[in-house]
Amino acid sequence: MKKRIFSTLLALCMLLCLMPTAAFAEESTETPPVCSCETACTTDNMNKECPVCGAENAIPQNCGQYIPVEDRTGENGSTERADDPNGSIELSAADQVQAMIDGLPNAEEITEDNAEEVKAQLEAIDEAKETLSDEEIDELDMTRYAEAAAELGALAAPMLLANDSPNEQFSLTPGGRYYFDLSTMNIPGTANGSLPDASLHYVPFTYAGTVNAYKLTSAMATTEVYAQQNKYDHSLFIADFAVTNDVSWDALNGAGLIFGKDYAAGGVGYTLRAPSCGSGFTDSGDSERGTPQSNEWDAVLNKNSGYIQNWNQMYSWGQDAYFGNASDPAVRGYASARRWNLDYAAHSIPDVGFRPVLEILNPDALGSDGLKVVTLDLGGGTLGGSSEDIQIIVKSSESFAAPASDGLTRPDGDTGSYFMWLGSDGKFYAPGDSVPADVTKLTAQFALSEQFSLKPGGTYYFDLSAMGIPGTVNDALPDNTLHYVPFTYAGTVDAYKLMSEMATTEDYAQQNKYPHSLFVADYVVTHTVSWNDLNTKSLIFGKDYVAGGVGYTLRVPSVGSSYTGSDDSERGTPKSNEWDKILDKDDGYIKNWGKMLSCGQDTTIRISALFRAVRGWKRSARFWTSYNTSYLTFGFRPVLEVPNPGTLGADGLKAVTLNLGGGKLGGSSDAIQIIVKNGSTFTAPASDGMTRPNGGTGSYFMWLDSNGNSYAPGASVPADVTALTVQWTAPTYTVTLNTNGGTINSGNVTGYTYGVGATLPTDVTRTGYTFKGWYYNENLTGSPVTAISNIETGNKEYWAKWEINQYTVTVKPENGEADITITQDYGTAIAAPADPTREGYTFTGWDRDIPATMPAENMTVTAKWKVNQYTITFDTNGGSEITPITQDYGTAITAPASPTREGYTFIGWDKAIPATMPAENMTITAKWKVNQYTITFDSNGGSEIAPITQDYGTAITAPADPTREGYTFY
């Protein structure tokens, strides 16, 4: 860390100078003694000739610190405590640091061989100083330190400059040329004839960017102290020329220009001053440097040798005094950009001048993007013989003052006096006007140009009926209701106007002369009115007025406070009054002046402020005279000024033609024109003031545009309308109804008449849909329209909106299962259900077809069935035969009689005979039980034979024959 700190220190010190080698012929210098110390001193043997050891209050350590380590020996031949040859001496901390400083080698003895040792000594001193208070540090003599550091810095200069370049504080590119107005800074001396503008309104500066250098703040701020303590990063502009010469350092200092004078330009604060340039020098020719080398002059040249220009044969004063004599300030330049010299502070000669620098104050507050470049296009003019664009610096995001015109040369052959700046925002700015922050370019305008694309000389009509104008309405007007007052567009004039009763012509004729566009009334609109009455209504100096979406000021014109000449050559003075400027453009722009005096703004200078000037009357349109402000002899001929033309732009005004449709205005049926704001809607004009066509007794009045749309007076008219035609009778408009597939059954509307309107039909049908109303757009957005009111105008077109219906197909399977319901939108595909099943029946189809798509009705579909027949077969199993039973499913079955079988008893069927016919064929088998029979033998008196009992059909074993006494069995 200490090495980095020291590296920075060397970078700052490398520009320090040690001693001058040349001066002007008028000056003389003394060579300071060379200091060397070859042997260590002791308390008993101090070298009084040595500036180190012989200095007042010197101690042996002063010399001991200087001796190279390898030459020092301590106790027992070791180097321990070798920096203290005489052992420990009790010193204060400040004395110890001073001793370390005084022990540094002479500057000329510092070489590459011992540079590391000197560097170590300086690091040790820096570390020791950290233990001292500010007061103790102030008491130190840092001269030897500074000289050693400077010499060490010179050895390391190339590396240090490369490693320690400061970061740029602003985003401006160093090397750019910018112009500053120094005309009001009261710079003494003779303006440099080489400047492009000797009036100092446009002084070119090169932006040198950010330098790490020192500056001095007063004559008492010596270079030796400030070279280290006041070295810091700061941004500089440096003048391309010595702005004045043949000027002394003292004169500049007396004007505050050596050490700094506050200066503001473009909203940015600067210090205007001379640069620091060193109190001595080292080397020669192009390698010459001021010392300390951290001076601003060399810091700028180190960044780019071209940043300081036009130095040849011209010295520039610097802040620094020659270190050997405070009354001899330093100068730079002349034979080389690096040249260093000195001169007497009170001396002034043509070869020495003031080349200022501008230091930006508070760079942190501005931020890196705090400066903005504004380009000045000279518009064919020149600065110093060049017509190329120049640039100024302003504060970003803030308004700034428009630059002066002084210093610029008008284009060849141009002898006029007009000058304005045209901003990149389309607005005009006089020098000194506030320019908005978003403007990035200003173009010089040396000739008056029209602000609007309207052709001067055109007649346009304005409605002044609501402006409360006092006096008697002029019966010469085409419309004495003041709804239609004709004005001639006079175009743009460069003239003054007055702002109030206190604004005298003498003050405002020059200060408030500017280009502005005027419409001037073709007539005095009222008369027999006093100046005071008009002023009470704010009609002398301006009353806000809006027509067609455009803002105006309604007032009287400036006419001059006196006059010169007579008859047609007569002019109001100053001649820059609006009345004469209008007549100068075209003597026909002010009309109908022969019978009526027109009031002006100006107070007459010949009588008193109670008398105001008037113009016109019988002799000439130029005629000038004056009347008492209370006399009822004035006529009010207003002008209309567009106060903010820049916000409108050249195409900001649009003429709309009013066709009177057979009606008249002032006896004429010719079309007239009004002015509206281009690109904006405007209000349909009044009907008052117009005369209906001959014989017309109705009350209907509407304006019709080219699209068939009608507008009542006061209605909003779309921006694209350029012509309106009066409709004196109620028009009929077409109505187009787009049914979107539907049918209007009754109440169809194909047209309507203004004042009557129409009701739109509701008996509208469409298969599968419900009507939701009529809509004014094809997208069917907004609210439905049920009727056209009696005040609506224009052809109408509406679209029917439909909502699709849902219907249900109910499928009845008739098999005991639930009905199937299919509910969906009309026309959508229907998925038919599978054929149903039913016990004992065969499905034979539906009573009606299931549709492929949903019909526009609910419907029921029922399944059809055919009953099945089944057979029950009887297997009697050897018994008597029983006929099979065949009959419909579910019908009642009559059980047959039981079968018979010889030798058997019928005991039933193997399954029950169903009461009704089942849904299947079936066989029922008889069940039998074999019978037993007994054979009884009647031996008829013979021996008894046992009876034989056994099943029917079984084999019988015959018994033995019986015997009977007395008888023979046969």
Stockholm file with secondary structure:
# STOCKHOLM 1.0

chainA/1-970         MKKRIFSTLLALCMLLCLMPTAAFAEESTETPPVCSCETACTTDNMNKECPVCGAENAIPQNCGQYIPVEDRTGENGSTERADDPNGSIELSAADQVQAMIDGLPNAEEITEDNAEEVKAQLEAIDEAKETLSDEEIDELDMTRYAEAAAELGALAAPMLLANDSPNEQFSLTPGGRYYFDLSTMNIPGTANGSLPDASLHYVPFTYAGTVNAYKLTSAMATTEVYAQQNKYDHSLFIADFAVTNDVSWDALNGAGLIFGKDYAAGGVGYTLRAPSCGSGFTDSGDSERGTPQSNEWDAVLNKNSGYIQNWNQMYSWGQDAYFGNASDPAVRGYASARRWNLDYAAHSIPDVGFRPVLEILNPDALGSDGLKVVTLDLGGGTLGGSSEDIQIIVKSSESFAAPASDGLTRPDGDTGSYFMWLGSDGKFYAPGDSVPADVTKLTAQFALSEQFSLKPGGTYYFDLSAMGIPGTVNDALPDNTLHYVPFTYAGTVDAYKLMSEMATTEDYAQQNKYPHSLFVADYVVTHTVSWNDLNTKSLIFGKDYVAGGVGYTLRVPSVGSSYTGSDDSERGTPKSNEWDKILDKDDGYIKNWGKMLSCGQDTTIRISALFRAVRGWKRSARFWTSYNTSYLTFGFRPVLEVPNPGTLGADGLKAVTLNLGGGKLGGSSDAIQIIVKNGSTFTAPASDGMTRPNGGTGSYFMWLDSNGNSYAPGASVPADVTALTVQWTAPTYTVTLNTNGGTINSGNVTGYTYGVGATLPTDVTRTGYTFKGWYYNENLTGSPVTAISNIETGNKEYWAKWEINQYTVTVKPENGEADITITQDYGTAIAAPADPTREGYTFTGWDRDIPATMPAENMTVTAKWKVNQYTITFDTNGGSEITPITQDYGTAITAPASPTREGYTFIGWDKAIPATMPAENMTITAKWKVNQYTITFDSNGGSEIAPITQDYGTAITAPADPTREGYTFY
#=GR chainA/1-970 SS CHHHHHHHHHHHHTTCCCCCCCCCTTCCCCCCCCCCCCSCCCSSCCCTTSTTTTSTTCCHHHHHHHSCGGGCCCGGGCCTTTTSTTCCCCCCHHHHHHHHHHTSCCGGGCCTTTHHHHHHHHHHHHHHHTTSCHHHHHHSCCHHHHHHHHHHHHHTHHHHHHHCCCCCSSSSCTTCEEEECCTTSCCCSEECTTSSCTTSSSEEEEEEEEEEEECCCSTTSCHHHHHHHTEEEEEEEEESSCSEESCCHHHHHHTTTTTCEEEEETTEEEEEECCCCCSEEESCGGGCEEESTTBHHHHHHHHCTTSSCCCBTCEEEEEEEETTEEEEEEEEEBSSTTCEEECCTTCCCTTEEECCEEEESCHHHHCTTCEEEEEEECTTCBBTTBCSCEEEEEETTSCEECCCSTTCBCCTTCCCCCCEEEETTSCEECTTCEECTTCCEEEEECSCCCSSSSCTTCEEEECCTTSCCCSEECTTSSCTTSSSEEEEEEEEEEEECCCSTTCCHHHHHHHTEEEEEEEEESSCSEEEECHHHHHHTTTTTCEEEEETTEEEEEECCCCCSEEESCGGGCEEESTTSHHHHHHHHCTTSSCSCTTCEEEEEEECSSSCTTEEEEEESSSCTTCEEEEETTCTTEEECCEEECSCHHHHCTTCEEEEEEECTTCBBTTBCSCEEEEEETTSCEECCCSTTCBCSTTCCCCCCEEECTTSCEECTTCEECTTCCEEEEECSCCEEEEEEECTTCEEEECCCCEEETTTCEECCCEEEBTTEEEEEEESSTTCCSCCBCEECTTCCSCEEEEEEEEECEEEEEEECCSSSCCEEEEEETTCBCCCCCCCCCTTEEEEEESSCCCSBCCSSCEEEEEEEEECEEEEEEECTTSCCCCCEEEETTCBCCCCCCCCCTTEEEEEESSCCCSBCCSSCEEEEEEEEECEEEECCCCTTSCCCCCEEEETTCCCCCCCCCCBTTBCCC
#=GC SS_cons         CHHHHHHHHHHHHTTCCCCCCCCCTTCCCCCCCCCCCCSCCCSSCCCTTSTTTTSTTCCHHHHHHHSCGGGCCCGGGCCTTTTSTTCCCCCCHHHHHHHHHHTSCCGGGCCTTTHHHHHHHHHHHHHHHTTSCHHHHHHSCCHHHHHHHHHHHHHTHHHHHHHCCCCCSSSSCTTCEEEECCTTSCCCSEECTTSSCTTSSSEEEEEEEEEEEECCCSTTSCHHHHHHHTEEEEEEEEESSCSEESCCHHHHHHTTTTTCEEEEETTEEEEEECCCCCSEEESCGGGCEEESTTBHHHHHHHHCTTSSCCCBTCEEEEEEEETTEEEEEEEEEBSSTTCEEECCTTCCCTTEEECCEEEESCHHHHCTTCEEEEEEECTTCBBTTBCSCEEEEEETTSCEECCCSTTCBCCTTCCCCCCEEEETTSCEECTTCEECTTCCEEEEECSCCCSSSSCTTCEEEECCTTSCCCSEECTTSSCTTSSSEEEEEEEEEEEECCCSTTCCHHHHHHHTEEEEEEEEESSCSEEEECHHHHHHTTTTTCEEEEETTEEEEEECCCCCSEEESCGGGCEEESTTSHHHHHHHHCTTSSCSCTTCEEEEEEECSSSCTTEEEEEESSSCTTCEEEEETTCTTEEECCEEECSCHHHHCTTCEEEEEEECTTCBBTTBCSCEEEEEETTSCEECCCSTTCBCSTTCCCCCCEEECTTSCEECTTCEECTTCCEEEEECSCCEEEEEEECTTCEEEECCCCEEETTTCEECCCEEEBTTEEEEEEESSTTCCSCCBCEECTTCCSCEEEEEEEEECEEEEEEECCSSSCCEEEEEETTCBCCCCCCCCCTTEEEEEESSCCCSBCCSSCEEEEEEEEECEEEEEEECTTSCCCCCEEEETTCBCCCCCCCCCTTEEEEEESSCCCSBCCSSCEEEEEEEEECEEEECCCCTTSCCCCCEEEETTCCCCCCCCCCBTTBCCC
//
